[in-house]
Amino acid sequence: MSALPGHLYIVATPIGNLRDITLRARDTLASVDLIACEDTRHSGSLLAHLEIRKPLVSLHQHNEAMRSAQLLEELQQGKSIAYVSDAGMPGVSDPGQRLVSACRGAGVPVEVLPGPSAVLTALIGSGFPADAFYFGGFLPVKSGQRERVLAAALDADETSVFFETPHRLGTTLSLLVRIAPDRLICVARELTKKFEEYRRGTSAEVAAHYLAHPAKGEICLLIAGAALPKWVSAAPGIE
């Protein structure tokens, strides 16, 4: 596949296991004129693994407005550009949304190449209903805001998915124990990596484990909906 002039390509990249790169993603990255990325050092390692050498330019949360305007101008001049975030699908709790919006508004063609997503991997791996779900990104840092978000998730009928940091996970789980100790939840950690883990059970069960064994790595927290179908197993488990 050869990249088309004046096209923006949004390319999903592996969330852990580098073998999860798609053939289409590899071909596109190898054929564009320029690759914009959240972190040039991080993406440079992926490109080195793929044996791809291309000019790189940073586009992250602190420069996205300015850089999007610059890249739009280059696209309008006929360059083909790919954008990748550090992992997974750009724009999902990652930069990229402004760039896509700017291109759509200017009539510049945008192609999205599907691929790895921590949100969908965690959702399916949890065994919770996935026909409807809510993704809330990273939980708020402030305790009051976090409690309100978690309370809303506990009231919802659908599965809720959040990102959480290792150093805040214990506090978040303790909060869930106080509000709803018997609610079924799942912590999905280090997805697709060597130490991948799904730990599922009630809030009280999962919290007891991670308060005794602090988690490391990248974490997705899933909260089962208030109205679960009969086929959902409530038995605790770990993989």
C-alpha positions as a printed Julia matrix, in Angstrom:
239×3 Matrix{Float64}:
   0.0     0.0    0.0
   1.34    3.44  -0.92
   0.2     6.52   0.99
  -1.78    9.01  -1.07
  -0.66   12.64  -1.37
  -2.44   15.06   0.94
  -3.89   12.31   3.14
  -3.73   12.04   6.92
  -3.48    8.52   8.32
  -4.41    7.86  11.95
  -2.54    4.69  12.84
  -3.21    2.49  15.88
  -0.04    1.0   17.37
   0.59   -1.86  19.85
  -0.32   -1.34  23.49
   2.42   -3.72  24.59
   3.2    -6.63  22.32
   4.94   -5.24  19.22
   3.7    -8.17  17.15
   0.23   -6.63  17.29
   1.11   -4.07  14.62
  -1.06   -4.65  11.56
   0.28   -5.21   8.06
  -1.61   -2.15   6.85
  -0.17    0.0    9.64
   3.38   -1.11   8.84
   2.92   -0.47   5.12
   1.41    2.96   5.73
   4.15    4.05   8.13
   6.73    2.95   5.59
   5.18    4.93   2.73
   4.12    8.31   4.19
   6.3    11.4    3.84
   6.18   12.28   7.54
   5.17   10.67  10.82
   3.77   12.82  13.63
   3.84   11.18  17.03
   3.09   11.84  20.68
   6.69   11.11  21.72
   9.38   10.89  19.04
  11.65    8.77  21.24
   8.92    6.25  22.04
   7.71    5.98  18.45
  11.3     5.94  17.22
  11.8     2.64  19.06
   8.74    1.13  17.37
   9.89    2.31  13.95
  13.37    0.91  14.57
  11.75   -2.44  15.4
   9.83   -2.25  12.12
  13.0    -1.15  10.28
  11.31    2.04   9.12
  13.12    5.36   8.83
  11.02    8.47   8.38
  11.13   12.1    9.48
   9.41   12.47  12.86
   7.7    15.46  14.42
   6.08   15.67  17.86
   2.38   16.3   18.43
   1.38   16.01  22.07
  -1.15   17.54  24.44
   0.94   20.67  25.0
   1.51   21.59  21.35
  -1.43   19.97  19.54
  -3.16   23.23  18.57
  -0.02   24.75  17.07
   1.26   21.56  15.48
  -2.12   20.67  13.97
  -2.12   23.95  12.06
   1.39   23.26  10.78
   0.59   19.71   9.7
  -2.64   20.83   8.03
  -0.64   23.25   5.9
   1.77   20.48   4.89
  -1.13   18.17   4.02
  -2.67   20.88   1.87
   0.65   21.15   0.05
   0.42   17.46  -0.84
   2.39   15.66   1.86
   1.15   12.35   3.22
   1.29   12.22   7.02
   0.67    9.5    9.6
  -0.1    10.19  13.24
   0.61    7.71  16.04
   0.24    8.09  19.79
   2.43    6.26  22.29
   0.16    3.21  22.24
  -3.24    2.17  20.97
  -5.68    4.3   19.01
  -4.82    8.02  18.79
  -7.51   10.31  20.15
  -8.71    7.89  22.84
  -7.41    9.66  25.97
  -4.49   10.61  23.73
  -3.75   13.52  21.38
  -4.98   13.47  17.79
  -8.54   14.74  18.01
  -7.68   18.34  17.12
  -5.65   17.26  14.12
  -8.47   15.11  12.75
 -11.03   17.86  13.37
  -8.84   20.43  11.6
  -8.46   18.13   8.59
 -12.18   17.36   8.41
 -12.98   21.06   8.58
 -10.54   21.82   5.77
 -11.66   18.95   3.56
  -8.39   17.05   3.89
  -8.89   13.26   3.55
  -8.46   11.28   6.77
  -8.07    7.51   6.97
  -8.19    5.69  10.3
  -6.34    2.4   10.46
  -7.93    0.19  13.14
  -5.8    -1.76  15.55
  -4.97   -2.27  19.23
  -7.03   -0.54  21.91
  -6.55   -0.95  25.66
 -10.19   -0.03  26.25
 -11.65   -2.75  24.03
  -9.06   -5.34  25.07
  -9.88   -4.8   28.75
 -13.63   -4.75  28.12
 -13.71   -8.05  26.25
 -11.19   -9.7   28.58
 -13.18   -8.79  31.69
 -16.14  -10.95  30.7
 -18.53   -8.09  31.5
 -21.31   -7.14  29.04
 -19.92   -5.24  26.07
 -23.02   -4.57  23.97
 -23.13   -1.12  25.57
 -20.43    0.47  27.71
 -19.1     3.79  28.98
 -15.47    4.88  28.71
 -14.47    7.68  31.07
 -10.75    8.05  30.37
  -8.54    8.68  33.4
 -10.38    9.05  36.68
 -10.2    12.57  38.17
  -7.28   13.3   40.49
  -9.37   15.21  43.05
 -11.1    12.86  45.47
 -14.49   14.6   45.38
 -14.69   14.54  41.6
 -13.49   10.94  41.51
 -16.19    9.89  43.96
 -18.89   11.54  41.84
 -17.65    9.79  38.69
 -17.52    6.41  40.44
 -21.0     6.91  41.94
 -22.38    7.58  38.46
 -20.69    4.43  37.16
 -22.22    2.39  39.97
 -25.68    3.71  39.05
 -25.27    2.91  35.35
 -26.68   -0.22  33.73
 -23.76   -0.6   31.33
 -20.14   -1.55  32.01
 -17.88    1.41  32.79
 -14.21    1.49  31.84
 -11.59    3.87  33.23
  -7.84    4.31  33.13
  -6.12    4.56  36.53
  -2.56    5.03  37.69
  -0.81    2.49  39.96
  -0.23    4.97  42.79
  -3.93    5.96  42.89
  -5.45    2.51  42.4
  -5.48    1.64  46.11
  -7.29    4.86  47.01
  -9.83    4.33  44.22
 -10.51    0.73  45.23
 -10.91    1.76  48.87
 -13.46    4.33  47.77
 -15.37    1.68  45.83
 -15.35   -0.59  48.89
 -16.88    2.19  50.96
 -19.6     2.94  48.39
 -20.35   -0.53  46.97
 -18.3    -3.36  48.5
 -20.25   -6.08  46.68
 -20.14   -4.61  43.16
 -18.38   -6.78  40.62
 -15.26   -5.09  39.21
 -12.16   -6.03  37.27
  -8.64   -4.65  37.17
  -6.96   -5.35  33.83
  -3.25   -4.66  34.04
  -0.28   -4.66  31.62
  -2.44   -5.81  28.72
  -0.66   -7.86  25.99
   2.6    -7.68  27.97
   4.51  -10.4   29.81
   2.8    -9.8   33.15
  -0.74   -9.29  31.83
  -3.32   -9.74  34.57
  -7.1    -9.71  34.87
  -8.24   -9.75  38.5
 -11.99   -9.91  38.93
 -14.27  -10.03  41.95
 -16.21   -7.77  44.28
 -14.79   -4.37  45.13
 -13.85   -5.72  48.55
 -12.05   -8.77  47.12
 -10.08   -6.88  44.49
  -9.2    -4.07  46.9
  -7.91   -6.53  49.5
  -5.47   -7.95  46.97
  -4.08   -4.68  45.63
  -3.85   -3.04  49.04
  -1.63   -5.96  50.06
   0.15   -6.19  46.68
   0.43   -2.74  45.09
  -0.09   -2.81  41.33
   2.46   -1.78  38.75
   2.13   -0.85  35.09
  -0.76    0.42  33.01
  -4.21   -0.22  34.44
  -7.81   -0.36  33.26
 -10.53   -0.43  35.91
 -13.87   -1.91  34.89
 -17.08   -1.62  36.9
 -19.91   -3.97  36.03
 -23.32   -2.42  35.43
 -26.05   -2.32  38.04
 -28.25   -4.75  36.11
 -26.2    -7.78  35.06
 -27.55  -10.56  32.82
 -27.69  -14.03  34.35
 -24.82  -15.33  32.22
 -22.26  -13.08  33.95
 -20.26  -15.12  36.44
 -19.85  -13.47  39.83
 -17.07  -15.83  40.85
 -13.73  -14.13  41.56
 -10.91  -14.98  39.22
  -7.44  -14.1   38.02
  -5.65  -14.75  34.77
